[in-house]
Amino acid sequence: MKDIAVIVPVYNGDSMIDECIESVCSAGDRVTEIIIVDDGSTDGTLEMAESLAKSDNRIKVIHTDNHGCYAARRTGILSSTSPYIAFCDVDDLFISGSLDMLVELLEKNQAEVAMGGYKEITSYDETIEASHSPTIRLTDSEQMWRRIMKWKTQEFVNYVWNKLYKRELLEGLIEADGINQGEDVLITCQAFLGVKTIVETTAPIYLYYQNPESLTRMGFGYDDINLIRVWDKIVEIMEEKQPDLLSMAQFNRWRTDFTLITRLILVNNEELDRKYAGELKKWRAGLKAHWKDLVSPHAMPKNREMLVVGLRFFFSLTKTMMRMGRKMSKKATGELLHSGEKR
């Protein structure tokens, strides 16, 4: 009998796939399907995945053209047969026994989704202490939707990899290619349409790898712009299937214009400024049209609301101040990391 399927989308992950799959195998005895979706890798990922499959009959490898992480996850879901589904990114790790714990919580509490904690790591050599007295609670869908939409909260619960889902929640995902940014929230907003009860535990079940270099380096590109596509799709979904959530979805779509403006400013790159000048004009027009809708619900922190007003009415001055602040912050962070290396 099949029980838990773990979907692992991979693009050029040959340096990490061994350790990732080893952690998936150790996540529980009830893991009976491990589906690696090679999303058009150009390194040795496919060969390594096929080698792993020969050593463990639970592992299935699917090779596709490069369509993005969202499409790869959807392909894995459609190829699975298990009643429960979990996800793992190739540069992350499951904690041993974690999925057995989640499925036990899910079944015991008759929930549709079980959600665990996670730890950010900057090295695969880091050790994680066991959680001796984790908190367990039941959450209804209304509470969870406010957190998913980041409505009057800065908590982020949209990751798919710290959750175990009943299969039927994921069977109707829409098709969408080329999405590598915002893919988690697009899946989450569709999956939770059918959820009544979520069981949560504070016990860590997943290790999320954070590259130390990314702490001081910020980029900007096509994947970031795809956030607009993601929220446009979510607005369409809510309009059709969950109209009572439409206003919160629209709020997040308008917030995306604000988010992209701030990201492009903080990257502080003249070449990118020129490359995305046309897009910036559109985002500023969106902010001009909806700045009141972003500020009036008081759904964001006060400093974000002030930044919205600054970018709306004093764009050049606010842009200069943001870049100065980013430069000072980056310098301080770099000095802190450097002093840590000395110790």
Secondary structure, 3 states (H helix, E strand, C coil): CCCEEEEEEECCCCCCHHHHHHHHHCCCCCEEEEEEEEECCCCCHHHHHHHHHHHCCCEEEEEECCCCHHHHHHHHHHHCCCCEEEECCCCCEECCCHHHHHHHHHHHCCCCEEEEEEEEECCCCCCCCCCCCCCEEEEEHHHHHHHHCCCCCCCCCCCCCCEEEEHHHCCCCCCCCCCCCCHHHHHHHHHHHHCCEEEEEEEEEEEEECCHHHHCCCCCCHHHHHHHHHHHHHHHHHHHHCHHHHHHHHHHHHHHHHHHHHHHHHHCCHHHHHHCHHHHHHHHHHHHHHHHHHHCCCCCCHHHHHHHHHHHHCHHHHHHHHHHHHHHHHHHHHHHHHHHHHC
